Amino acid sequence: MKLDGSIAAIVTGGASGLGAATAKELASAGVKVAIFDMNAEKGEAVAKEIGGIFCNCNVTDEDSVVAAFEKARAAHGQERILVNCAGTGVAVKTVSRGQPHPMDMYERIIQINLIGTFRCISKAAAGMSAAEPLDGGERGVIVNTASVAAYDGQIGQAAYSASKGGVVGMTLPIARDLAASGIRVNTIAPGLFLTPLFDTLSDEAKQSLAASVPFPSRLGEPSEYADLARHIVENAMLNGETIRLDGAIRMAPR
């Protein structure tokens, strides 16, 4: 897909981290970007910086998502790009101190990371499929965010790994579902990246994590995720694939 001012994009989780970097990268190519997030202060700031629009959106709430899509489309028209970066994590063992994993916590992670991702995919795909095709018959591109935890889940990551494994698992069938409509679907599985999830860690802890990455031995920059997301959008032959972006790391049990 050729990126220019005629293209509209939606980035969930676009107020910070991987999402904010992706919103900025797409905007640098002239794309009209709508940021979906629950953090209005940060979301509005990023939207103002890139000349986009902020839509307050809770991906676990159907009405909230519908309203956000309506606002984005009223401002920019039908989106041709959806990048799903909204997500969160939790570290709880299956059994901890003799107690089972709290089910409400498990369900929350699945609702945000997996069901929330699919909810936005289905809404975007419905709109894209009704749009006029672009060059090559393409109508849209969807990029999801999984994690290396989908493959190398660590102790305490049962909920997180299940949610991200679900994102990986649905990538190919959704790409096949939407192929006839000219909509491509791919997923990025990042390794250790500098995102808000790392904000509470000490510099020593961050350095230790960075040393576990074979090469380059550092934490990933959100801009590197954004670069790959843009390439996926621009490369018409990338479809139905999950790409690990992780410096060759394979996570240890803990």
For each residue, the residues with C-beta under 8 A, 3 or more apart:
1: 7 80 81 134 138 141 233 234 236
2: 7 134 135 234
3: 7 26 29 30 31 230 233 234
4: 7 29 30 31
5: 30 31 32
6:
7: 1 2 3 4 30 31 32 80 81
8: 31 32 33 34 72 73 76 77 78 79 80 81
9: 23 26 31 32 33 34 79 80 81 82 83
10: 33 34 36 69 72 79 81 82 83 120 124
11: 14 19 22 23 26 33 34 35 36 82 83 85
12: 19 36 37 57 59 82 83 84 85 86 116 117 120
13: 16 17 18 19 36 37 84 85 86 87 145
14: 11 19 20 22 23 33 35 36 37 43 46 83 85
15: 19 20 35 37 38 39 42 43 45 46 54
16: 13 19 20 37 39 42 46 195 196
17: 13 20 21 85 193 195 196 197 222
18: 13 21 22 85 145 190 193 195 222 225 226
19: 11 12 13 14 15 16 22 23 35 37 83 85 86
20: 14 15 16 17 23 24 35 42 46 222
21: 17 18 24 25 221 222 223 225 226
22: 11 14 18 19 25 26 83 85 222 225 226 229 230
23: 9 11 14 19 20 26 27 33 35 46 50 52
24: 20 21 27 28 46 49 50 226
25: 21 22 28 29 223 226 227 229 230
26: 3 9 11 22 23 29 31 33 81 83 226 229 230 233
27: 23 24 30 31 33 50 51 52
28: 24 25
29: 3 4 25 26 230
30: 3 4 5 7 27
31: 3 4 5 7 8 9 26 27 81
32: 5 7 8 9 52 75 76 77
33: 8 9 10 11 14 23 26 27 47 50 52 53
34: 8 9 10 11 52 53 54 55 68 71 72 75 76 79
35: 11 14 15 19 20 23 43 46 47 52 53 54 55
36: 10 11 12 13 14 55 57 59 65 68 72 86 120
37: 12 13 14 15 16 19 40 42 43 54 56 57 86
38: 15 56 57 58
39: 15 16 42 43
40: 37 43 44 54 56
41: 44 45
42: 15 16 20 37 39 45 46
43: 14 15 35 37 39 40 46 47 54 56
44: 40 41 47 48 54
45: 15 41 42 48 49
46: 14 15 16 20 23 24 35 42 43 49 50 52 54
47: 33 35 43 44 50 51 52 53 54
48: 44 45 51
49: 24 45 46
50: 23 24 27 33 46 47
51: 27 47 48
52: 23 27 32 33 34 35 46 47
53: 33 34 35 47 71 72 75 76
54: 15 34 35 37 40 43 44 46 47
55: 34 35 36 67 68 71 72
56: 37 38 40 43 64 68
57: 12 36 37 38 64 65 67 68 86
58: 38 61 64 65
59: 12 36 64 65 86 112 116 117 119 120
60: 108 111 112 115 116
61: 58 64 65
62: 65 66 119
63: 66 67
64: 56 57 58 59 61 67 68
65: 36 57 58 59 61 62 68 69 119 120 123
66: 62 63 69 70 123
67: 55 57 63 64 70 71
68: 34 36 55 56 57 64 65 71 72
69: 10 65 66 72 73 123 124 127
70: 66 67 73 74
71: 34 53 55 67 68 74 75
72: 8 10 34 36 53 55 68 69 75 76 79
73: 8 69 70 76 77 78 79 127
74: 70 71
75: 32 34 53 71 72
76: 8 32 34 53 72 73 79
77: 8 32 73
78: 8 73 127 128 130 131
79: 8 9 10 34 72 73 76 82 124 127 128 140
80: 1 7 8 9 128 131 134 139 140 141
81: 1 7 8 9 10 26 31 140 141 142 143 233
82: 9 10 11 12 79 120 121 124 140 141 142 143
83: 9 10 11 12 14 19 22 26 142 143 145 229
84: 12 13 117 120 121 142 143 144 145
85: 11 12 13 14 17 18 19 22 145
86: 12 13 19 36 37 57 59 112 116 117 120
87: 13 112 113 116 117 145 163
88: 109 112 113 197
89: 109 157 160 197
90: 105 108 109 159 160
91: 156 157 160
92: 96 101 102 105 106 156 158 159
93: 96 101 155 156 158
94: 100 101 158
95: 98 99 100 101
96: 92 93 99 101
97:
98: 95
99: 95 96
100: 94 95 103
101: 92 93 94 95 96 105 106 158 159
102: 92 105 106
103: 100 106 107
104: 107 108
105: 90 92 101 102 108 109 159
106: 92 101 102 103 109 110 158 159 162
107: 103 104 110 111
108: 60 90 104 105 111 112
109: 88 89 90 105 106 112 113 159 160 162 163
110: 106 107 113 114 115 159 162 163 166
111: 60 107 108 114 115 116
112: 59 60 86 87 88 108 109 115 116 163
113: 87 88 109 110 116 117 160 163 164 166 167
114: 110 111 117 118 162 163 164 166 167
115: 60 110 111 112 118 119
116: 12 59 60 86 87 111 112 113 119 120
117: 12 59 84 86 87 113 114 120 121 144 145 167
118: 114 115 121 122 170
119: 59 62 65 115 116 122 123
120: 10 12 36 59 65 82 84 86 116 117 123 124
121: 82 84 117 118 124 125 142 144 174 185
122: 118 119 125 126
123: 65 66 69 119 120 126 127
124: 10 69 79 82 120 121 127 128 140 142
125: 121 122 128 129 140 142 174 178 181 183
126: 122 123 129 130
127: 69 73 78 79 123 124 130 131
128: 78 79 80 124 125 131 139 140 181 183
129: 125 126 139 140 178 181 183
130: 78 126 127
131: 78 80 127 128 139 140
132: 139
133: 136 137 138 139 182
134: 1 2 80 137 138 139
135: 2 138
136: 133 236
137: 133 134 182
138: 1 133 134 135 141 182 183 184 236
139: 80 128 129 131 132 133 134 181 182 183
140: 79 80 81 82 124 125 128 129 131 182 183 184
141: 1 80 81 82 138 183 184 185 186 232 233
142: 81 82 83 84 121 124 125 174 178 183 184 185 186
143: 81 82 83 84 186 187 188 229 232 233
144: 84 117 121 167 171 185 186 187 188
145: 13 18 83 84 85 87 117 167 187 188 190
146: 150 164 165 167 168 171 187 188 189 190 242
147: 150 160 161 164 189 190
148: 151 152 189 190 191 244 246 249 250 251
149: 152 153 154 157 160 161 164 251
150: 146 147 153 161 164 165 167 168 189 242
151: 148 165 168 189 244
152: 148 149 249 250 251
153: 149 150 157 158 160 161 165 251
154: 149 157 251 252 253 254
155: 93 253 254
156: 91 92 93 254
157: 89 91 149 153 154 160 161
158: 92 93 94 101 106 153 161 162
159: 90 92 101 105 106 109 110 162 163
160: 89 90 91 109 113 147 149 153 157 163 164
161: 147 149 150 153 157 158 164 165
162: 106 109 110 114 158 159 165 166
163: 87 109 110 112 113 114 159 160 166 167
164: 113 114 146 147 149 150 160 161 167 168 189
165: 146 150 151 153 161 162 168 169
166: 110 113 114 162 163 169 170
167: 113 114 117 144 145 146 150 163 164 170 171 187
168: 146 150 151 164 165 171 187 189 242
169: 165 166 173
170: 118 166 167 173 174
171: 144 146 167 168 174 175 185 186 187 240 241 242
172: 175 176 240
173: 169 170 176 177
174: 121 125 142 170 171 177 178 185
175: 171 172 178 179 184 185 186 239 240
176: 172 173 179 240
177: 173 174
178: 125 129 142 174 175 181 182 183 184 185
179: 175 176 182 183 239
180:
181: 125 128 129 139 178
182: 133 137 138 139 140 178 179
183: 125 128 129 138 139 140 141 142 178 179
184: 138 140 141 142 175 178 232 236 238 239 240
185: 121 141 142 144 171 174 175 178 239 240
186: 141 142 143 144 171 175 232 238 239 240 241 242 243
187: 143 144 145 146 167 168 171 241 242 243
188: 143 144 145 146 225 228 229 232 242 243 245
189: 146 147 148 150 151 164 168 242 243 244 245 246
190: 18 145 146 147 148 193 220 225 245 246
191: 148 213 220 244 245 246 247 249
192: 209 210 212 213 219 220 246 247 249
193: 17 18 190 198 219 220 221 222 224 225
194: 198 219 220 221 222
195: 16 17 18 198 222
196: 16 17 199
197: 17 88 89
198: 193 194 195 201 206 209 219
199: 196
200:
201: 198 205 206 209
202: 205 206
203: 206 207
204: 207 208
205: 201 202 208 209
206: 198 201 202 203 209 210 219
207: 203 204 210 211
208: 204 205 211 212
209: 192 198 201 205 206 212 213 219
210: 192 206 207 213 217 218 219
211: 207 208 217
212: 192 208 209 249 252
213: 191 192 209 210 216 217 218 219 246 247 248 249
214: 217 247 248 249
215: 247 248
216: 213 247
217: 210 211 213 214 247
218: 210 213 247
219: 192 193 194 198 206 209 210 213
220: 190 191 192 193 194 224 225 245 246 247
221: 21 193 194 224 225
222: 17 18 20 21 22 193 194 195 225 226
223: 21 25 226 227
224: 193 220 221 227 228 245
225: 18 21 22 188 190 193 220 221 222 228 229 245
226: 18 21 22 24 25 26 222 223 229 230
227: 25 223 224 230 231
228: 188 224 225 231 232 243 245
229: 22 25 26 83 143 188 225 226 232 233
230: 3 22 25 26 29 226 227 233 234
231: 227 228 234 235 238
232: 141 143 184 186 188 228 229 235 238 243
233: 1 3 26 81 141 143 229 230
234: 1 2 3 230 231
235: 231 232 238
236: 1 136 138 184
237:
238: 184 186 231 232 235 241
239: 175 179 184 185 186
240: 171 172 175 176 184 185 186
241: 171 186 187 238
242: 146 150 168 171 186 187 188 189
243: 186 187 188 189 228 232
244: 148 151 189 191
245: 188 189 190 191 220 224 225 228
246: 148 189 190 191 192 213 220 249
247: 191 192 213 214 215 216 217 218 220
248: 213 214 215
249: 148 152 191 192 212 213 214 246
250: 148 152
251: 148 149 152 153 154
252: 154 212
253: 154 155
254: 154 155 156
